[in-house]
Amino acid sequence: MAGRPLHAFEVVRTEQLSPHMVRVILGGSGFDTFTPSEFTDSYVKLVFIPAGVDIAALPRPLTMDNFNDLPSADHPVLRTYTVRSADTQARELTIDFVVHGEHGVAAAWAAKAGPGETVYLLGPSGAYAPDPAADWHLLAGDEAAIPSISAALEAMPVDAIGQVFIEVAGPDDELALPAPDGIQVRWIYRGGRADLVPEDRAGDHAPLIGAVKSAPWLLGQPQVFIHGEAQAVMHNLRPYIRKDRGVDAKWASISGYWRRGRTEETFRQWKRELAKTEAGQD
């Protein structure tokens, strides 16, 4: 990551998709260096550089290495977001943000972003796309997974079969998701913000868990994509898919996008610790 170039984009416009989701469309010269990924879970890291840093004085090409000699307070903050779409013809990159007031670094920025603002990105990366060899598809997640689920549905063949489960606060947070006729989309309501609802509606008790586990298991080889709050996904749905249902790792993309009560920095540390623990169990 450190040596890769930062792509400089500009905000073109924003759209309020729902009470808690804002779409930011980026353009400008970013596509001079940015090459879109073929994966539907393609993601980038937004690089938020402190206001006091003289970016023009830093060496070029601009990379994360350029900040190493600056005081720690001047180091950028990174936040990971899914690419909703990348239109190389229009030279526009679309990213959707879950926004709850002034909470969060990236979400608070997205809520106020205006045309002409510069934003720097790293990436893209990604690993999942719908496989036409699958007999059916199972996709599940919370608000954070809506962009990647939406992109996956758009990439599926018209005769695709499967089930989608998306957990949101309530009906106002539903979005129109075009999908093949054979894909059933179900919205699951938790009754409030994912980071604020009581413990009996989050983590091990997230409504998404019961919805997925109680759904009928279709015949044939499934391809599974489940991303969202880490406690619900990693400690509940992943064991169900991989062990109880016996889905091989090559057919399952299952990971936490965030964890309740943690910033992205502490979440990354938690994921590293989890990976070490699981490696020791193999």
N, C-alpha and C positions, 0 to 999 in steps of 0.2 A: 504493500500500500504506500509506503513512504516515498518511493521513487517515482510513482506514477504521476502523470501530469494532472493538474486540476483543470477541469473544463469550466470556462467562464460563460455562463448564460445570463440572460436578462429576463425579467418578468415581462410577459406580453399582456396578460390579463388574468383575472381570477373569476371563479364562479362559485356560488354557494349551492352545493348539491343537496344538502339537507341541513337541519339545524346544527349538526355536529360534524359536517364534512365540507371542506373547502378544496376546490380544485385550483391548482396553480399551473398555468401554461407558460413554459419558458421558451425563449427563442434567442435571437441575436447570433453571435458568432460561435456558440457552443458546438454546433455540429461540424465546425472546422476540425475539431480534435476528437469528438465523441462518436463512437461507433455503436449503434444499438445492438442489443443482444437478441438472439432468437428465442430465448426462454420467456415464458409467460409470467414467471416469478422474478423477472429481471429487477434488480434493485441498485440504487446508487447511495452513496453517502454524501449528504449535504455538509458542506464545510463552512461553519460559521466563524468568521474571523473577527476578533475583538475590534471595536470601533477605533481604538487608538493606534492600531497597527498601520504603518505606512506601506501599503501593499505595493505601490509603485516602486519603492526602494528595494524590494526583494529581488533576488536573481531570477532570471528566466531560463528555461521554462519554469513556471511556478509549480512546485511540488510540496509535499508535506515536509520534506527534508529542509526546505528553506526556513522553516520556523524553529529548527532545533536550537539555534544559538540565541533565540529570543527568551526573555523571562517567561516562566511557566504561565503567568497570567496573560501573556500574549499568544499562547498556543490556541489553535482553533478547537472548537467543539464539533464533534461529528455526530450526525444523526442519520440513521438508515431508513430509507423509504423505497417502496415499490414504484417502479415506473408503470404508470397506467397505460401509456401509449407513447410511441416515438414515431413521428411522422417526418420521414426524411425529405419528402417532397415539399411540405410546408415548412420544414425545419422548425418543428415545434415538439417539445418534450412535455408531457403532461404527468403531473404528480398529484395525488389526492391525499389530503391531510385530515386526520381525525382531530377536531379542535374542541377543547373544553375551556372556554374563557381564556385566561392568561397563562394556563398551565403548559409547561413544556417549552423547550427552546425552539424547535422547528415549528410546532403548531402555533405558538404565539406569533412567530414571524409570518407564517402563512396567512393568519387572520388579518394581518395589516399590510401585507405585501402590495406594493403598487407598481404600475408599469414603469419600466426603465431601471428598476433596482437590479443590481448585479448579485448573482448567487453562484457559488463555486461548488462543483460536484466532483466526486471520485467514482470511477466505475465505467461501465456497469458490470455486475456479476449476476449469476443466476444458475439454476440447475434443473428446473422442471418445465416441462411442456406436455400437453396432452398427447398420449401415445395412441395412434389409431389402431394399434394391435390389441389394445385392451378391449374386453367385452363390455365393460361398463366403468363408470367413473364415480368416485365418491369425493366430494370436496366439502370442507367444513372450516369454519373459523369465525372470528369476531370482526368488528369494524376494521381492524388493521389488515385483515385478509381480503377485504372487498376488492381492492384494486387487482390483486393477482388472480382472484377467482373470476372477476369480470373479464380479464384478459384471456384466461383459460377458456371460458365459455365461448368467447368470440373466435377462438382458434380451433374449436372442435368441428368435426364434420357434421353436416345437417342430420345424419342418422345416428348420432351419438346417443347413448343411453346412460342414465345415471341419476344421482341424487346430490343436492346441494343443501347445506345447513349453515345459516349465518345468524349468529347471535348479536343482537343490538339492544339498545336501551328500550325502544318501543316503536310503535308503528310509524312515527314521524321520521325515523332513521332508515326506513326502507328506501331502496333505490330501484329504478327500473333496470333489470338485468336481462338483456336479450340472450336467449338460450335456445339450443335445439329443442324441438318438440318432445323428444324423449328424455329430456333432463327436467326433473322436478326440483324447483327451488322453494325451500321452506325458510321462513324467517322466525327466529326464536327470540322472545322478549325476556330480558332479565329484570326490567323495571327500573333501570337507572344507569348512571355512568359505571363503567366496568371497574374503575379504580375507587369508587365510593360506595357501591352497594354492599350490604352486610355480607359477612362470611358465608351465610347460608345460600347466597346467590352468586358466589364467586369461587375461584380456585377449584378445589375438589368437588364443589357443589354447583359449579357453573351449569346453567340449563342446557348448554350445548352438549355436554357429556351425555345426559340422559336421552336427548333427541337423537344423537348418533347411535348410541347403543341399542335403542329401542326400534330403530328403523329396520325394515326387512333387508336381509342380505341377499342380493341378487345372484343369479347363476353366472358361472364363468369367471374369467380372470378380471379382477378389478384393478384400476389404477387409483391410488389414494393421494389426495393432497389435503393436509390438515395443518393449519398454522393459526396462531393466535396467542392468547395468554399462556405462559409457559407451564404453570401448575396444572391447568386444565388439559393442555395438549400433551405435555411430556410425561406426566405422572398418571394420567387417566386414559386419554384416547390412544396414545401410542401403544401402551401395553395391550389394549383391546384389539387394535388392528394387527399388530405384529405377532402377538402370542395367541390371543383368543381366536382370532380369525385366520392366523397363519399366513398373512400377506408378506411375501419376501421383500427385502429392503429395496430391490431394484424397481419394485412397483409402488413404493411408498415414499412420498416426500412429507415428512412430519417434523415440525420444529416449532419452537416458541419464537414469536416476533417480539414479545415484551413480557415483563413479569410485574405483577401487581406489587406496588410499594418500592420499586427499584428504578433508578435512572438507567439510561442505556449503558453507562460506564460500569455500574455495579451489576447490571444484568449480564454484560459480557464476561465479567469475572465469574459469575454464577455458572454460566454455560461452560467455561473452561474447567471449573471444579467438577461439574457434572460429567463432562467428557472423561476426565481422569478417573473418576469413580467407576464409570461404566467400563472403561478400558481394563481396570483391575479386576472386573468381574468376568471378563471374557476368558 
